[in-house]
Amino acid sequence: MKSAFASIVRGHDLRLLAASVATGILVAIIVAIFEALTVNVVLQWVREQDLAFQVLAPVFGVALAVFVLRYLGQEHSVTVPTALDGLSVDGILHDFHIAHERAYTFRLDDTPVEFVNFRLTATARVPRPEVKPLNGDGRSEAAADKGTRSVHYGEDGRHDARILNRDLLPPGFEAEGPLVVEEPSANIIVHPGQKLRVDELGFLHIS
């Protein structure tokens, strides 16, 4: 089955000073947080896709875990990717100091580091959407025609332009400018001398 990719991101807010917690306890807390985030992602995926739990195994791919870290007292933070296998506080701090220096040109090795946020991105395989030809029912040139209106085309001057409703244009429709194709979110302008064509999927081509 052909597949596309989608991502779900879940964050967990926590303010915790690395210097104030024993190393082993801190690592255990971090692992527990990411395990909870993983469960959260799976449950959210089940709800959104209306899937049964047994189909999740072949669907989910590799998860990306990242920390959002900052020096104690700072307002700005740095995002640091991490691997949960072999996780260590020294490794986290090492990667953070390097990322902070890269982003802000300095590092404060002796300053406590604050874990601001934990994020997990899980990548899943989903069926590729089927692209279907535009249904021509109810669509016609006559139905799409909204009359004419005076339109200024900049260097091309002012013209009486034909106004068309995009939602009612049939596949295969062609017309010469000047045109204005109206839809709820935008107007498509076809200048004098240009040509509009609607393909079988409903996309507009201007040449």
N, C-alpha and C positions, 0 to 999 in steps of 0.2 A: 504494500500500500504506500503510495506517495504521501509524504508528510511535509508539513510546514512547521515552524517553531513559534512558540509563544512563551512569555515569561510572566511569572507572578512574583512580586516583591513584597516581603513582609518585614517590618522593622520592629525592634523592641527597644524602648527607651530605658536607659539605666545610667546612673551616675555612680561610678565606683572607682576609688583610687587604688591603683595597683600596689602602691607602697603600704596600704593599710590592711591587706589581706594576704594570708599565707599563700605561697605560690601554688601548692597543690589544690587548695580550696578554690582559688581563683580560676584555675584551669577547669576544674569540675563545674563551676558555675557557668563558665563560658560554653562548655560542651552542652550542659543542660539547656541553656538558652537556645542554642542552635537546634537542638533536638525538638524543643517546643515549637520553634519557628517552622521546622520541617512538617510537624503534625498540622500546624495551622495552614500551611500551604496546601497540603494534601486535602484537608477538609474543605478549603475554599474551592479547590479544583473540582472536587466531587459535586459541590453545590452548583457551581457555574456550568459544568458540563453535563450534569445529570448522569454521572457515571456510577457504576458499582465499584466497590473497593477492589474486586478481583481483577479489574482491567487496568489498574494503576501501574503494575509492575512493568509492562512493556511500554508504557506511555512516558514515564518520567525519565529524564536524563540526569546529567551531572548538575549538582547544585553548587552555586558560587556563594561563599560566605565572605562578608566584608565587615570590618570594624570602622566606626567613625570615632576618631580619637582626637584629643587635644591636650596641650599642657594645662596643668591646673591654673585657673584664673584667666585663661584665654577665652575669647569669644569665637574665634575662627577654629575650624577643625580640619582634619585630613582623613580621607577615606583610604583604608588599607585592606586589600584583599588578603585572605588567609586560607591555608589548608588545615582542616581539622585533624588530619592524621599527623601525629608527631607534634601537636600544638604545645608551645611553651611560652611563658611570659617573656623570657629573654628574647625569643624570636619575634614576638609581637612588638616589643619595644624597639628592637633593632630595626625592623621594617618601618615603624612609625617615625623614628628619628630621621631615617633616610628620606622618607616621603615628605616629611615636614621641611627638611632642608631643601629638597628639590622644589617645593612649592613656595617657600617663604625666605629662602637663602640663609637660614640659620637654624641651629638646633640647641636644645637645652638638656643635655644628657643627665644632669643632676636634678631636674625638676620632675615631680610626680606627674604621671600621665592619667588623664581621665578618660574612661570608656563612656562615650556619650550615647552611642547607638550601635545596635547589632542588626545586620541585614542579611537576608538569605534570598537569593534568586534561584528559582528552580526552573529548569528548561524542560518543556514537555513536547512530545510529538502529537500533532493533531491532524486530522484528515484535511487535505488540501481542499479549499472551497471549490465547488464546481461553478465554472463560469458558463452561464446559460445565455443564449441569444435573447435579444429584447422581444418581449411579447408585444405584437402589434395590435392587440385587441384594444379598441377605443382610440387608437392613435391614427391621425390622418393629417394631411397638410391643411385641410379646411378647419379641423378642430383646433390645430395649433395656431392658426392665424388670428392675431389680435389687432389687426389694422395697421395703420402707419402713424409715425410720430416724427417731428422734426428733431434731428440729432446732429450735434456738431462733432465732426470727426477730426478736429485739430487741423493739420496741414491739408487734409482732404476737404475741408470746408463743411458747410451745413447741407444736409440732405434729408429728404423724406425717407425714413428708414422703415422697412417692414419689421413689425414686432411679432416674435414667435414665442410660444410657450414650450419650453423644452420637454416638459412632462408629457406633451401630446404629440411630439414629433415622431413620425414612424421611421423604422429602420429603412435605409436606402434613400431617404429624403436628400435632395440636393437643391441648392438655390444660390443665386449670385447676390453679393452685397450691393447696396448697404442693407445690413440686417442687424437686429438686436435680438438675441435669444435670452429670454428671461427665465430664471429659476429662483427658488426661495433664497438661496445664499449668494447669488452673483448674477451679473449680466455679462453675456458673451457678445463682444462687439465684432462684427464682420464689416470691414471697410469696403468702400466702392472698389471694384476690381478684384476683390477676393471671392472665393467660392467656399460654401459650407456644405459638408457631407456628413450624414449620420450613418455610422456603420451598424452591423448586425448586433453589436453588443450595446449600442446606445451612445458610444463615444462620438464626440464632435471633432471633425477634421476641418481645418481651415487652410486653404492653399491659395 
